[in-house]
């Protein structure tokens, strides 16, 4: 992902969910693909307030994603956009 474009404007996603989306390799097994779907749905629910922080962070941790690092990187990106 690039935050700069050819015309020197910052890249801003249409939806903040795009910053929290995860993906898997094309050859990922079914359980890994299902995990990706669960995480992406949870990101959407978390951003709309229908999933609490603790549950979202526990879910990320369950699938092997460091929640503080993952969300922290998104926060840093948003802070950069706000400057």
N, CA, C and O atoms as a MOPAC input file, in Angstrom:
PM7 MOZYME 1SCF
protein

 N      0.85400 1    -1.16400 1     0.00000 1
 C      0.00000 1     0.00000 1     0.00000 1
 C      0.89800 1     1.22500 1     0.00000 1
 O      1.86200 1     1.29600 1     0.76200 1
 N      0.59300 1     2.15100 1    -0.82200 1
 C      1.33500 1     3.39600 1    -0.87300 1
 C      0.45300 1     4.51600 1    -0.36700 1
 O     -0.72400 1     4.59900 1    -0.71800 1
 N      1.02500 1     5.38000 1     0.46000 1
 C      0.23500 1     6.49000 1     0.97500 1
 C      0.34700 1     7.71200 1     0.08700 1
 O     -0.35100 1     8.70300 1     0.30100 1
 N      1.21400 1     7.65200 1    -0.90200 1
 C      1.36000 1     8.78900 1    -1.80500 1
 C      0.93900 1     8.37400 1    -3.20700 1
 O      1.12300 1     7.22600 1    -3.61200 1
 N      0.38800 1     9.29700 1    -3.91900 1
 C      0.00500 1     9.02300 1    -5.29700 1
 C      0.86200 1     9.87700 1    -6.21500 1
 O      1.68900 1    10.66200 1    -5.75100 1
 N      0.66500 1     9.72300 1    -7.51000 1
 C      1.44900 1    10.47400 1    -8.47900 1
 C      1.25200 1    11.97300 1    -8.35300 1
 O      2.14900 1    12.74000 1    -8.70500 1
 N      0.10500 1    12.40800 1    -7.86000 1
 C     -0.14200 1    13.84100 1    -7.74900 1
 C      0.13100 1    14.35900 1    -6.33600 1
 O     -0.36700 1    15.41700 1    -5.95200 1
 N      0.93600 1    13.59800 1    -5.55500 1
 C      1.36300 1    13.99200 1    -4.21100 1
 C      0.22100 1    14.13000 1    -3.20500 1
 O      0.37100 1    14.84000 1    -2.21000 1
 N     -0.88800 1    13.48400 1    -3.43100 1
 C     -1.98200 1    13.45000 1    -2.45900 1
 C     -1.86100 1    12.18300 1    -1.63600 1
 O     -1.39200 1    11.15800 1    -2.13100 1
 N     -2.27600 1    12.24700 1    -0.40300 1
 C     -2.24700 1    11.06000 1     0.43900 1
 C     -3.36400 1    10.10800 1     0.07100 1
 O     -4.46500 1    10.52900 1    -0.28500 1
 N     -3.07300 1     8.82400 1     0.15900 1
 C     -4.08100 1     7.81000 1    -0.09300 1
 C     -4.98700 1     7.71500 1     1.12100 1
 O     -4.52100 1     7.50600 1     2.24100 1
 N     -6.24900 1     7.86600 1     0.89900 1
 C     -7.24200 1     7.73900 1     1.96300 1
 C     -8.23500 1     6.66700 1     1.51700 1
 O     -8.83300 1     6.78400 1     0.44800 1
 N     -8.41300 1     5.63200 1     2.32600 1
 C     -9.34200 1     4.57700 1     1.93300 1
 C    -10.78000 1     5.08100 1     1.94500 1
 O    -11.12700 1     6.00100 1     2.68600 1
 N    -11.59400 1     4.47000 1     1.12200 1
 C    -13.02000 1     4.81200 1     1.10700 1
 C    -13.67900 1     4.43300 1     2.42000 1
 O    -14.63900 1     5.06800 1     2.85500 1
 N    -13.15600 1     3.40000 1     3.04100 1
 C    -13.71000 1     2.90400 1     4.29600 1
 C    -12.54000 1     2.52800 1     5.19900 1
 O    -11.59600 1     1.88200 1     4.74200 1
 N    -12.58300 1     2.91600 1     6.46400 1
 C    -11.49400 1     2.56900 1     7.38500 1
 C    -11.30000 1     1.06200 1     7.50300 1
 O    -10.21500 1     0.59800 1     7.85400 1
 N    -12.32400 1     0.31700 1     7.21700 1
 C    -12.22200 1    -1.14300 1     7.24500 1
 C    -11.10000 1    -1.62400 1     6.32800 1
 O    -10.47000 1    -2.64800 1     6.59300 1
 N    -10.85200 1    -0.87600 1     5.24400 1
 C     -9.79400 1    -1.26500 1     4.31000 1
 C     -8.41900 1    -1.30300 1     4.97900 1
 O     -7.54400 1    -2.05900 1     4.55700 1
 N     -8.22900 1    -0.49700 1     6.00900 1
 C     -6.95200 1    -0.49300 1     6.71200 1
 C     -6.80900 1    -1.69100 1     7.64700 1
 O     -5.69400 1    -2.04200 1     8.03200 1
 N     -7.91300 1    -2.31500 1     8.01300 1
 C     -7.88500 1    -3.44700 1     8.93600 1
 C     -8.11300 1    -4.79100 1     8.23900 1
 O     -8.22300 1    -5.82400 1     8.90000 1
 N     -8.18300 1    -4.77600 1     6.93800 1
 C     -8.42700 1    -5.99200 1     6.16800 1
 C     -7.15900 1    -6.83700 1     6.10400 1
 O     -6.06100 1    -6.31700 1     5.90300 1
 N     -7.32300 1    -8.13300 1     6.27500 1
 C     -6.21300 1    -9.07100 1     6.12400 1
 C     -6.47900 1    -9.94100 1     4.90500 1
 O     -7.61900 1   -10.08100 1     4.46400 1
 N     -5.42700 1   -10.51700 1     4.37400 1
 C     -5.57400 1   -11.41400 1     3.22600 1
 C     -4.66300 1   -12.61700 1     3.42500 1
 O     -3.76600 1   -12.60400 1     4.26800 1
 N     -4.90500 1   -13.63900 1     2.65000 1
 C     -4.08900 1   -14.85200 1     2.69700 1
 C     -3.60100 1   -15.17200 1     1.29600 1
 O     -4.11900 1   -14.65200 1     0.30800 1
 N     -2.60700 1   -16.02500 1     1.22600 1
 C     -2.09200 1   -16.47300 1    -0.06800 1
 C     -3.14800 1   -17.27700 1    -0.80900 1
 O     -4.05400 1   -17.84300 1    -0.19800 1
 N     -3.02600 1   -17.32200 1    -2.10300 1
 C     -4.00500 1   -18.02400 1    -2.93500 1
 C     -4.06200 1   -19.50800 1    -2.62400 1
 O     -5.08300 1   -20.15500 1    -2.85500 1
 N     -2.96900 1   -20.05100 1    -2.10000 1
 C     -2.93900 1   -21.48800 1    -1.81800 1
 C     -3.19800 1   -21.81300 1    -0.34300 1
 O     -2.88700 1   -22.91300 1     0.11400 1
 N     -3.75800 1   -20.87500 1     0.38700 1
 C     -4.04400 1   -21.09400 1     1.80300 1
 C     -5.09100 1   -22.19500 1     1.97100 1
 O     -5.97900 1   -22.36000 1     1.13500 1
 N     -4.96900 1   -22.94000 1     3.06400 1
 C     -5.95400 1   -23.99300 1     3.31300 1
 C     -7.28800 1   -23.38500 1     3.74500 1
 O     -7.38200 1   -22.18800 1     4.01600 1
 N     -8.29900 1   -24.21900 1     3.80200 1
 C     -9.65200 1   -23.75300 1     4.10400 1
 C     -9.75700 1   -23.07000 1     5.46700 1
 O    -10.45200 1   -22.06300 1     5.60100 1
 N     -9.07300 1   -23.60800 1     6.48000 1
 C     -9.18100 1   -23.01600 1     7.80900 1
 C     -8.51600 1   -21.63300 1     7.84500 1
 O     -8.99000 1   -20.74600 1     8.55600 1
 N     -7.45300 1   -21.44100 1     7.10800 1
 C     -6.79700 1   -20.12800 1     7.05500 1
 C     -7.68700 1   -19.13000 1     6.31900 1
 O     -7.81100 1   -17.97800 1     6.73500 1
 N     -8.29700 1   -19.56800 1     5.23800 1
 C     -9.21300 1   -18.69300 1     4.49600 1
 C    -10.42500 1   -18.32000 1     5.34900 1
 O    -10.88500 1   -17.17800 1     5.31700 1
 N    -10.93200 1   -19.27200 1     6.09800 1
 C    -12.05500 1   -18.99000 1     6.99700 1
 C    -11.63600 1   -17.98800 1     8.07300 1
 O    -12.39800 1   -17.08400 1     8.41600 1
 N    -10.43200 1   -18.15200 1     8.60000 1
 C     -9.92100 1   -17.21200 1     9.59100 1
 C     -9.85200 1   -15.79900 1     9.03800 1
 O    -10.18800 1   -14.84100 1     9.73500 1
 N     -9.41900 1   -15.66200 1     7.79100 1
 C     -9.37200 1   -14.35300 1     7.14900 1
 C    -10.76200 1   -13.73800 1     7.09000 1
 O    -10.93100 1   -12.55300 1     7.37500 1
 N    -11.74700 1   -14.52900 1     6.72700 1
 C    -13.11800 1   -14.03200 1     6.63900 1
 C    -13.63200 1   -13.59600 1     8.01100 1
 O    -14.29500 1   -12.56600 1     8.13000 1
 N    -13.32600 1   -14.37500 1     9.03800 1
 C    -13.76400 1   -14.05100 1    10.39800 1
 C    -13.12200 1   -12.73900 1    10.85400 1
 O    -13.80100 1   -11.87700 1    11.41300 1
 N    -11.82000 1   -12.58600 1    10.61700 1
 C    -11.09900 1   -11.38200 1    11.03200 1
 C    -11.64100 1   -10.15400 1    10.30700 1
 O    -11.85100 1    -9.11100 1    10.92600 1
 N    -11.86600 1   -10.27000 1     9.00700 1
 C    -12.35200 1    -9.12000 1     8.24200 1
 C    -13.76900 1    -8.72100 1     8.65100 1
 O    -14.09100 1    -7.53300 1     8.70500 1
 N    -14.61000 1    -9.70400 1     8.93700 1
 C    -15.95700 1    -9.38900 1     9.41100 1
 C    -15.89100 1    -8.72200 1    10.78400 1
 O    -16.61600 1    -7.76400 1    11.05200 1
 N    -15.02000 1    -9.23300 1    11.64400 1
 C    -14.87100 1    -8.65900 1    12.98000 1
 C    -14.36600 1    -7.21900 1    12.90000 1
 O    -14.78500 1    -6.37700 1    13.69400 1
 N    -13.47700 1    -6.92400 1    11.96000 1
 C    -12.97700 1    -5.55400 1    11.79700 1
 C    -14.12700 1    -4.60800 1    11.48100 1
 O    -14.21300 1    -3.50800 1    12.02700 1
 N    -14.99500 1    -5.04600 1    10.60300 1
 C    -16.15800 1    -4.23100 1    10.24000 1
 C    -17.06300 1    -4.01800 1    11.45300 1
 O    -17.53300 1    -2.90600 1    11.69500 1
 N    -17.30300 1    -5.07600 1    12.20400 1
 C    -18.14800 1    -4.97600 1    13.39100 1
 C    -17.50400 1    -4.08900 1    14.45300 1
 O    -18.19600 1    -3.33000 1    15.13100 1
 N    -16.19800 1    -4.18100 1    14.59700 1
 C    -15.49400 1    -3.37700 1    15.59200 1
 C    -15.58500 1    -1.89200 1    15.24600 1
 O    -15.80500 1    -1.05200 1    16.11900 1
 N    -15.41400 1    -1.58200 1    13.97200 1
 C    -15.47000 1    -0.18200 1    13.55000 1
 C    -16.86000 1     0.42200 1    13.67200 1
 O    -16.99700 1     1.63500 1    13.83100 1
 N    -17.88400 1    -0.40400 1    13.59900 1
 C    -19.25000 1     0.11100 1    13.72800 1
 C    -19.74500 1     0.05900 1    15.17500 1
 O    -20.86700 1     0.47400 1    15.46800 1
 N    -18.91000 1    -0.44900 1    16.07000 1
 C    -19.27400 1    -0.48200 1    17.48000 1
 C    -20.12000 1    -1.66200 1    17.89200 1
 O    -20.63000 1    -1.68700 1    19.01200 1
 N    -20.28600 1    -2.65100 1    17.01400 1
 C    -21.08300 1    -3.82300 1    17.38000 1
 C    -20.22200 1    -4.93600 1    17.96900 1
 O    -20.74100 1    -5.98600 1    18.34900 1
 N    -18.90300 1    -4.71300 1    18.04800 1
 C    -17.97800 1    -5.66700 1    18.65900 1
 C    -17.04900 1    -4.86600 1    19.56800 1
 O    -16.45900 1    -3.87400 1    19.13800 1
 N    -16.92000 1    -5.28900 1    20.80900 1
 C    -16.09800 1    -4.52400 1    21.75500 1
 C    -14.61000 1    -4.77500 1    21.51700 1
 O    -14.22000 1    -5.74000 1    20.86000 1
 N    -13.79000 1    -3.87800 1    22.07100 1
 C    -12.33500 1    -3.93600 1    21.88300 1
 C    -11.75400 1    -5.26800 1    22.33400 1
 O    -10.95700 1    -5.88000 1    21.62300 1
 N    -12.15200 1    -5.70600 1    23.50600 1
 C    -11.59700 1    -6.92900 1    24.07400 1
 C    -11.85200 1    -8.13300 1    23.17800 1
 O    -10.95100 1    -8.93700 1    22.93600 1
 N    -13.06600 1    -8.25500 1    22.69200 1
 C    -13.41100 1    -9.38200 1    21.82400 1
 C    -12.63300 1    -9.32400 1    20.51800 1
 O    -12.12500 1   -10.34200 1    20.05000 1
 N    -12.53800 1    -8.13200 1    19.92500 1
 C    -11.79800 1    -7.97500 1    18.66300 1
 C    -10.32500 1    -8.31600 1    18.86800 1
 O     -9.73600 1    -9.04000 1    18.06600 1
 N     -9.73100 1    -7.79700 1    19.94000 1
 C     -8.31400 1    -8.06200 1    20.19700 1
 C     -8.07900 1    -9.54500 1    20.49900 1
 O     -7.08300 1   -10.11400 1    20.05400 1
 N     -8.98300 1   -10.16900 1    21.24600 1
 C     -8.86200 1   -11.60600 1    21.51800 1
 C     -8.94200 1   -12.41200 1    20.23100 1
 O     -8.21500 1   -13.39100 1    20.06200 1
 N     -9.81500 1   -12.00700 1    19.33000 1
 C     -9.96500 1   -12.71000 1    18.06000 1
 C     -8.69200 1   -12.59700 1    17.22200 1
 O     -8.22700 1   -13.58700 1    16.65700 1
 N     -8.13500 1   -11.39700 1    17.14300 1
 C     -6.87700 1   -11.22900 1    16.40700 1
 C     -5.79600 1   -12.12400 1    17.00600 1
 O     -5.07400 1   -12.80800 1    16.28000 1
 N     -5.69100 1   -12.11400 1    18.31900 1
 C     -4.68900 1   -12.93100 1    18.99800 1
 C     -4.90500 1   -14.41500 1    18.72500 1
 O     -3.94500 1   -15.15900 1    18.52400 1
 N     -6.16000 1   -14.84400 1    18.71800 1
 C     -6.48600 1   -16.24500 1    18.44700 1
 C     -5.95600 1   -16.69600 1    17.08700 1
 O     -5.52600 1   -17.83900 1    16.93200 1
 N     -5.98800 1   -15.80600 1    16.11500 1
 C     -5.52500 1   -16.13500 1    14.76500 1
 C     -4.06200 1   -15.75700 1    14.53400 1
 O     -3.59800 1   -15.72700 1    13.39400 1
 N     -3.33800 1   -15.46700 1    15.61600 1
 C     -1.90400 1   -15.25200 1    15.51100 1
 C     -1.48000 1   -13.84800 1    15.10800 1
 O     -0.34700 1   -13.64800 1    14.66900 1
 N     -2.36500 1   -12.87900 1    15.24900 1
 C     -2.03900 1   -11.49300 1    14.92600 1
 C     -1.88900 1   -10.72800 1    16.23600 1
 O     -2.79000 1   -10.74400 1    17.07500 1
 N     -0.76100 1   -10.06400 1    16.40800 1
 C     -0.54200 1    -9.24000 1    17.59700 1
 C     -1.47900 1    -8.04200 1    17.51200 1
 O     -1.26200 1    -7.14900 1    16.69300 1
 N     -2.52200 1    -8.00800 1    18.35000 1
 C     -3.54200 1    -6.95700 1    18.20600 1
 C     -3.01000 1    -5.54700 1    18.42300 1
 O     -3.39100 1    -4.63000 1    17.69500 1
 N     -2.14300 1    -5.35400 1    19.40300 1
 C     -1.63400 1    -4.00900 1    19.66300 1
 C     -0.75500 1    -3.52000 1    18.51200 1
 O     -0.81300 1    -2.35100 1    18.13200 1
 N      0.04400 1    -4.40700 1    17.97100 1
 C      0.89400 1    -4.02200 1    16.83700 1
 C      0.04700 1    -3.75000 1    15.59700 1
 O      0.24400 1    -2.74900 1    14.90900 1
 N     -0.89700 1    -4.64800 1    15.31700 1
 C     -1.73700 1    -4.52600 1    14.12700 1
 C     -2.56200 1    -3.24500 1    14.15000 1
 O     -2.54200 1    -2.47300 1    13.19200 1
 N     -3.27300 1    -3.02200 1    15.22500 1
 C     -4.10500 1    -1.82000 1    15.33700 1
 C     -3.21900 1    -0.58400 1    15.47200 1
 O     -3.56900 1     0.48900 1    14.97900 1
 N     -2.08500 1    -0.72800 1    16.13300 1
 C     -1.15500 1     0.38700 1    16.27000 1
 C     -0.65200 1     0.89500 1    14.92800 1
 O     -0.51600 1     2.10200 1    14.73200 1
 N     -0.37300 1    -0.02700 1    13.99300 1
 C      0.06900 1     0.37900 1    12.65900 1
 C     -1.02700 1     1.16000 1    11.93600 1
 O     -0.74100 1     2.12100 1    11.22300 1
 N     -2.26300 1     0.75100 1    12.12000 1
 C     -3.39000 1     1.46200 1    11.51100 1
 C     -3.51400 1     2.85200 1    12.13100 1
 O     -3.72700 1     3.83500 1    11.42200 1
 N     -3.38100 1     2.93100 1    13.44700 1
 C     -3.44600 1     4.23600 1    14.11900 1
 C     -2.34900 1     5.16900 1    13.61700 1
 O     -2.59300 1     6.35500 1    13.39500 1
 N     -1.13500 1     4.63300 1    13.43800 1
 C     -0.03600 1     5.44700 1    12.92200 1
 C     -0.35100 1     5.96200 1    11.51900 1
 O     -0.05700 1     7.11100 1    11.19200 1
 N     -0.94000 1     5.11700 1    10.70700 1
 C     -1.29800 1     5.51800 1     9.34500 1
 C     -2.33900 1     6.64600 1     9.37900 1
 O     -2.23800 1     7.61800 1     8.63100 1
 N     -3.31400 1     6.50300 1    10.23600 1
 C     -4.36000 1     7.52700 1    10.34400 1
 C     -3.76200 1     8.84300 1    10.85300 1
 O     -4.11300 1     9.91900 1    10.36900 1
 N     -2.85900 1     8.74700 1    11.82900 1
 C     -2.19900 1     9.96100 1    12.32900 1
 C     -1.42200 1    10.65200 1    11.21200 1
 O     -1.43500 1    11.87800 1    11.10800 1
 N     -0.75100 1     9.87000 1    10.38600 1
 C     -0.01300 1    10.43200 1     9.25400 1
 C     -0.95800 1    11.13900 1     8.30200 1
 O     -0.64000 1    12.20900 1     7.78400 1
 N     -2.11000 1    10.54700 1     8.07200 1
 C     -3.10400 1    11.17400 1     7.17900 1
 C     -3.64000 1    12.47800 1     7.75300 1
 O     -3.98700 1    13.39800 1     7.01300 1
 N     -3.70300 1    12.54800 1     9.07100 1
 C     -4.27100 1    13.73600 1     9.71600 1
 C     -3.28700 1    14.91400 1     9.75000 1
 O     -3.70300 1    16.05900 1     9.92700 1
 N     -2.00200 1    14.64400 1     9.58300 1
 C     -1.01500 1    15.72600 1     9.63100 1
 C     -1.07500 1    16.59400 1     8.40900 1
 O     -0.31000 1    17.55100 1     8.29300 1

